[in-house]
Amino acid sequence: MKRGVFGIMTAVLVALTLLMGSGVAAAKEIKAGFIYVSPVGDAGWSKAHDDGRKAIDALDGVETTFVESVSEGPDSERVLTQMARRGHNLIFATSFGFMDSVLKVAAQHPDVVFMHCSGYKQAENVGTYFGRMYQPRYLAGMVAGAMTESNILGYVAAFPIPEVIRGINAFTLGAQAVNPDVQVRVVWSSTWYDPALEKEAANSLLDVGADVIAMHQDSPGPQVAAEERGVYSVGYNTDMSAFAPKAHLTAPIWNWAEIYKHVIQQVQDGTWTSESIWWGLDRGLVDLAPFGPMVPQEVQDQVLAKKEEIRSGATDVFVGPVLDQQGEVRIAEGVQATDEEMLSMDWFVRGVVGSTR
């Protein structure tokens, strides 16, 4: 009789365990939405994010959707609202200009977790994330500085916001580290994704003597211009060597899957809290694309040695003395810029030709 009672109790416990297990699994199901400012076929920013989305879409208990080519402003608010209403419990907004829309929609949907890329405003259900892209930009600058013959590097830039200014400065410091005579000329395109306009901007820099073109754009337009003119280029976001195989030296690139897996795990575990994520080379979020065959081995070795120094924390990019365009000391000798100083950077280093406005 005892054995019979024991068997019944065991069966009940097993059934309860299965029911509880089923409940836990259901609670951890993630429906993640992504909104992109440009098409996923841009070969750049949105493609890099979408590669990260695909990585988490393959995880158990995760379903993802995305909307591409979403304009910053009211249109992004509409898309975010639709995602929240259609059952997404996690939403990634992947452009700086989505920031205010994210905050507004998040306040109306407190049960949804929102993650905003490159922003600085947070709420109880809104976190931010970005990467220390200035680190591989410095390394790319080293390559460009070593490869130029005219000592003029061209930089096609999107908008004069701290993220972009910081990248231009890091690129310039890297170039100056191997070539003190180099200058970086900047042209603002006021676009994130406009291949024709960005190619035209690159050509304007080539017309004034630049023989290496760098960029903060989503399209390979500047790379194509460099290829057509027989000079070198440095990409951004992804390895764009296929678009300019004879020009492409390297590129600072993203691996967004590292952050997306991290956030998914936290939401599934119920441990997510609002935070500001800013990872670098040490976490694998940012990196340097493979070198083009035209980059000499000694240059590659020098750049990779510096990469390891930065990755290990032995050094970093914005360590003084760093002077601005007017020759004023902005970062004192031996002092490392704080995160706050880097995140609010609105000035150019000495050697940059152009305005921050």
Disulfide bonds with the S-S distance in Angstrom:
none
